[in-house]
Amino acid sequence: MKTYQSDILIIGAGLSGIVTALELLDTGKTIIIIDRDVEENLGGLARWAFGGMFFVNSKHQRRAGIKDSIELAKKDWWSFAQFEDNEYWGQQWADQYIHLCTPHSYD
């Protein structure tokens, strides 16, 4: 059996995992990233966003007449995420992201 060793293990090679890895590499840490997808799909949902940002009910959306809400964003996310029924921490992270993305990143 082959074994690997690193200073940091990152689960998920989406945007946040990749950015975290780059920041840690800059500090001299060794990194292992584990992702559920194949290598060609590295980047997770960020690959499909084409540089877009996820905000919920922002001023720009309201000004453009786009109806959005925490509830709608959560419904959309859950329909795409394919969470397992017992996937507590993934759902908790997504819920926090939905609630905090606009005030913490947009505002």
Secondary structure, DSSP 8 states (H G I E B T S, - for coil): ------SEEEE--BHHHHHHHHHHHHTT--EEEE-SS-GGGTBTTHHHHTT----SS-HHHHHTT----HHHHHHHHHHHH---TT-HHHHHHHHHHHHHHIIIII-
